């Protein structure tokens, strides 16, 4: 019934919700794993965050989040790491944030992104 939402679309939703929920500065860092195109990285940068690419793999993402007090880590395959639990990609936190975003209107997820 809805349309596919791209990883950068999900990133936009997450970043906006995390900004509201955690009261972080709008220029918070976001770490992107390898594989994003320059166009995707440019769209993510328009969210108002500093996008920094990392080496591949969970260990590199975990270290980048921890060492830089970053807000969010994302990979183009759809894995998201959150600052409060950087040791693993967290699908439950992702789902909770997406549900919060969806609960604020009657729009489909593709329209929220």
Residue pairs with C-beta under 8 A, 6 or more apart in sequence:
1 108
2 108
2 109
2 110
3 108
3 110
4 110
5 13
5 109
5 110
5 113
6 40
6 113
7 36
7 40
7 74
7 75
7 76
7 77
7 78
8 36
8 40
8 43
8 44
9 110
9 113
10 74
10 78
10 80
10 94
10 98
10 113
11 30
11 44
11 47
11 72
11 74
11 80
12 43
12 44
12 47
12 113
13 97
13 98
13 101
13 109
13 112
13 113
14 72
14 74
14 80
14 94
14 97
14 98
15 30
15 47
15 49
15 71
15 72
16 47
16 101
17 97
17 100
17 101
18 24
18 71
18 72
18 82
18 97
19 26
19 28
21 97
21 100
22 71
24 71
26 48
26 49
27 48
27 49
27 50
28 49
28 50
28 70
28 71
28 72
29 49
29 50
29 51
29 52
29 68
29 69
29 70
29 71
30 44
30 47
30 49
30 50
30 51
30 52
30 70
30 71
30 72
30 73
30 74
31 51
31 52
31 53
31 54
31 61
31 64
31 65
31 68
31 70
31 72
31 73
31 74
31 81
32 41
32 44
32 51
32 52
32 53
32 54
32 73
32 74
32 75
32 76
33 53
33 54
33 56
33 60
33 61
33 73
33 74
33 75
33 76
33 79
34 53
34 54
34 55
34 56
34 75
35 56
35 75
35 76
35 77
36 44
36 53
36 76
40 76
41 51
41 53
44 51
44 74
45 51
49 71
52 64
52 68
52 70
54 60
54 61
54 64
54 73
58 81
58 88
58 89
61 73
61 75
61 81
61 86
62 81
62 86
62 87
64 70
64 73
65 73
65 81
65 83
65 86
66 86
69 83
70 83
71 82
71 83
72 80
72 81
72 82
72 83
73 80
73 81
73 82
73 86
74 80
74 81
75 89
79 89
80 89
80 90
80 93
80 94
81 88
81 89
81 90
82 90
82 93
85 93
98 109
101 109
101 112
102 109
102 112
105 112
